[in-house]
Amino acid sequence: MNWHFPFFLVATVTLPSVCSQFNPLSLEELGSDTGIQVFNQIVKSRPHDNIVVSPHGIASVLGMLQLGADGRTKKQLTTVMRYGVNGVGKVLKKINKAIVSKKNKDIVTVANAVFVKNGFKMEVPFVTRNKDVFQCEVRNANFEDPASACDSINVWVRNETRGMIDNLLSPDLLDGVLTRLVLVNAVYFKGLWKSRFQPENTKKRTFVAADGKSYQVPMLAQLSVFRCGDPGLIPGSTSTPSDLWYNFIELPYHGESISMLIALPTESSTPLSAIIPHISTKTIDSWMSTMVPKRVQVILPK
């Protein structure tokens, strides 16, 4: 079986649950579902772009915001997230601790910050609670000078992601008069594959983009045993409610607590956008429970 990837979706997940008492969905799942909903909306507005988001990061920023919200705004945030941060602070701290635990072997760091307009008064409970639950730091920024404020935020992001994200914001995203707060989450990950891709197997191959155009790009390749699903294999097959079939595969990192999950439409004529709305934590749970080991050739863009 060959896995070629003209379209692909990547999700990085931590496997152990630290709060299974929150049923039917744990807080990890609720947070991930919130992030996936945001991801779906971004994909709809930018169907031909590569989109990378952190569901945990989105849930963290909304949680930070919820701690300072009241009235209608707080109700809307709680409705979307399906939990109130004030009632589950200890569990959220455990989730953050599990994600960055050195037991993972792979390197994961998470950082949160609130950039506040110079002279803007912050309520002490908001600052204290965010620091306790989300390990969030508060920094001043000169939003009256958007370029200067952007520089401050981008330097923080660059440092927290070890140079991987160089420019997050541009000055046109800030309003020098109205902007009061900017909440930022940064996630850094560095891991080694459990089954390594050998450099000598990297070759230029044809990559078909979402717009149908073909490009010659460096592709990683290896033949090995991975847990995966296959429409011709029961268990392990799956489809969307509209009967669009797709494959999925797990590529574990060497610590075995973090994996990359990839979903790929079975038919090249089926765009990835057709299966993305089907993706949820429930869907991913079903992948994990039905995947079977199989020897496959995996070919991925480098």
N, C-alpha and C positions, 0 to 999 in steps of 0.2 A: 504494500500500500504506500503510495507517495502522497506527501502533503506539500503542495505548492500554494503560495499565498498571494493571489492577486488582490484579495481584500482580507483584512484581518482586524480582529478586535482583541485587545490585550487587557487583562485584569490581574492585578497582583493582590493576593489574599493571604491573610494569616489564618491558619487552620484551626488552632485550638480556641474554644469558646470560654470566656471567663464569666459569663452571666446568663447561663442557660435557664435560670429561674424566670426570666422575662419571656413568657410564652404568649401567643404562638411565635412571635419573632423576638429574638434577643436584641439588645441595644446595638450590637455590632451590625445586625441585619437591618434594623431600622435606619441606622446612620448610612449604611451602604445603599439602601433603597433610595434615600433622599438624594445622595450623590448621583445615583444612576438616573433618577428623574431629571436632575439638572443636566446631566450628560446628554440625555435624549433631546432636551430642548435646544442645547447648543448644536447638536448634530443636525436638527431640522433647519436651523438658521444658517448653517455652514456645511452643506452636504458633501462638498468636495474637498474639505480641509481635513488634515490629520488632527484629531482632538485627543488631548491627554488631560485627564482630570484625576484628582484624588477624592474618592467618595468620603474617606475619613476626614480629609481636609475641609471639604464642603460642610460636612456635619459639624466639624469643630468650629468653623467660622459662624455658622448659624447658631450654634450653641452659645458662643461668646456673645453674639448679638442678643440672643434671648435673655441673657442675664441682665441686660440693661433695658429691656423693653417693658412696656406696660400697656394696658388697655387693648385696643384693637390689634396693634402690632404684635403684642405678645401672643394673643389668641391665634393670629394667623401663623406665626412661627411654630407654635405648639401644634397646631392642626397639621401643618406640613410635615413636621418632624415626628409627630405622633408620640412625643414624650416631653415632659417638663424637666429641664436640666437641674433645677433646684432639688428635685426628688431623687435624682440618681447620680449625684456628683461623685460619690465614692466608687460606683461601678465604672463611670467614665474614666476616672483616674486609673483604675485597674486595666481598662482597655488600652489606654495610652502606654502604660507600663509594659503590657504584654507585647505591643507592637515594636517597641524599641529595646526589648530585652536582649541582653547579650547571649542568652541561650539560643537565640535564632541563628547565631553564627554569621549570618549575613548582616551587613551594616544598614541599620535603619535609624534615622533621626527625624524628629518632628519638632517644629518650633512654631509658636504663635505670638503675634504681636498686635497691639493697637497703636496706630499712629494718630495722635490727637493734635488738633490745631493749637498753636501757641496761645496761651491765655484762656483756653476753654476749660471750664471746671468739670472735673470728673467726680462722680459720686464715689465715696470711699468703698461702700459695699460692692459696687460693680468692679472696681479695680481689684479688691481683695478676693472676691469670689472667682474671678477669671484667673487670677494668679494661682489660686488653690486648685481649681478643677482642670484648667487647661495649660498651666505653667506659662501663662501669658504675660509678656512684659509690655509696659506702656512707654512709648517714646513720643517726644514732641516733634512736630513738623510745621514748617512755614508754608501752609497751604495758600497764603496770599501770593506766594511765588511758586506756582505749580512746577516749574522746572527744578527748583531747589528741593521741593517736597518729594518729587519723583526720584531725584538722585538719592535722597536719604533712604527711601523705601527700597529702591533697587540695590543699593549697597548692602542693606540688611539681608535681602533675599539672596544676593550673590554669595554672601558669607555663609548663610545657613544651608545653601545647596552646594557649597564647595565649588562655586564657579559654574555649575551646570546650567543655572538660569541667570542669564546676564542682565536682561531687561524685562521686567514684568509689566511695568506701567509706563505710559507716555504722558506728557503734560496735558494733552487734550482730554484725558479721562478725568481730570480734576477741575473743579470749579473754584477759582480763587476766592469767591465770595461765599458760596454755600457749603463747601466741603468742611466738615467738622471732624469726622473720623474715617480712617481706613483700617479695616481689619484684615490681617494677612496670615495665611498658614503656609508653611514651607515643609516639604517632605523630601528627604534625601535617602536614596537607596543604592546600595552597591552590593551585588552578590555574584557568586560563581555558580555556573550551572552544575548540577549533579552529574549530568552526562555532558561532557565538554564538546564544543564545536572546534574541530581542529583547523588551524589556519590554512593548511594546505588544501582543504576542501572548499575554501571560499573562492568562488568564481563569479564572473559576470553572467547574469542570466536575465531573461525577460521578465519584467514586472509590469503588470497591467493595472493602471490607476483607475480610480472610480469613474473618470470621464471616458474610459475605454482606450486611452492612449497607452502605447507600450514604450517602456524604457529599459535600457541595459544598466543594471545596477549590481553591485557586489552582493552575493547571496551566501549565507551560511548554509552548511549542509552536513547531515550526519544520518547514519542508519543505526537505529538503536531501539530498545524496548521502552515504550511510553504508555501511560494509561490514557486511553482515548475512547471516543464513541464513534460509531460507524453506522450509517443507515442500513447497511447490509448485515449488521450484527445485532443480535438480541441477547442480553440487554446491551444498551449503549446507544441505541438509535434515538433520535429525537427530531421534532419538527415544531414549527410555529403553529398557532391555532388555525392559520390559513394553509396548512400543509406544505410549507416551504421547508425542505429538509436541509440540515446542515451538520457538519462534523465538528467535534471539539476535542481538544487534546490538552494534557497537563504537562508542562515542562518544569519540573521541580528544581529549586536552587539547592546548593549543597548542604544547607542546614536542615532541609526537609520540613521546615515550618512555614516556608513561603514558596509559592508556586506562581508561574505565569500560566494563565488559562487563555487559550486561543479558540475562537469560533470562526468557522469558515463555511459559507454556503456551498452545498454539494454541487449545484449547477453554476457554471461560470456566468450564465445569463441572469442569475439572481443577485442583485446588489446587496451589499452588507446592510444598507439602510432598511432593507425589508425584514431583517431578523433582529435588528437592534431594539425595536420596541418590545420584543419578546423577552429581552434580558432583564432579569431581576435576581435578587438573592435567592428566591425560591427556585428559579431556573438553574442557578449555579449550584445550589444544593443538590438538585436532581442530577446534574452532570457528575458531581463528586460521588454520588451513590451508585451510578450506573456505569462508570468508566471501567474498562477492562484492559489489562496489559496486552500490548500487541507490538510486534516488530514492524516499525514503519520508517520510511525515509522522510525526514523533515528538512524542508528548504525554506529559509526565512531571509527577508531583506536584512542586511547587516545594520 
